[in-house]
């Protein structure tokens, strides 16, 4: 049982309140993840800032969701897989791609599959990739900048996935229809 507080804007430490207001304005509600992260104002601000920066990468909205869902699944994060399923739908990721990402299955699009595999390798091997893994990613049409942007996405998900594991963050009602648990 987690003893972390799911803060409101009023109960959060003063230093976290501005970030929580920005989050609520951006999403229309205060997700439990951010309400939990508010216990550490620096973490809440870092996560929100990195999320904003990840949106500025040269990866397309679909590619960004492939990175976020792949990293979250690899880290077995029930909260983030559900939340990013919604994000993927908003980004117009095709339903078969979303379902494959949630299942850990091969994607029907070769370039997106290369991105999925690369992201899983970055997360699973903690960045210690073989040259052939990097080359396969590059041969799929991705750049060195894209490679570094995947690392940004993986770092972003490390913050949220680990927070959710330790705090046992409850899934928000908004994400409940997309609930996910790793099979097996």
Secondary structure as GFF3:
##gff-version 3
##sequence-region A 1 184
A	DSSP	alpha_helix	14	27	.	.	.	ID=ss1
A	DSSP	alpha_helix	32	37	.	.	.	ID=ss2
A	DSSP	alpha_helix	41	54	.	.	.	ID=ss3
A	DSSP	alpha_helix	61	74	.	.	.	ID=ss4
A	DSSP	alpha_helix	78	90	.	.	.	ID=ss5
A	DSSP	alpha_helix	95	103	.	.	.	ID=ss6
A	DSSP	alpha_helix	110	124	.	.	.	ID=ss7
A	DSSP	alpha_helix	131	139	.	.	.	ID=ss8
A	DSSP	alpha_helix	144	167	.	.	.	ID=ss9
A	DSSP	alpha_helix	173	176	.	.	.	ID=ss10
###
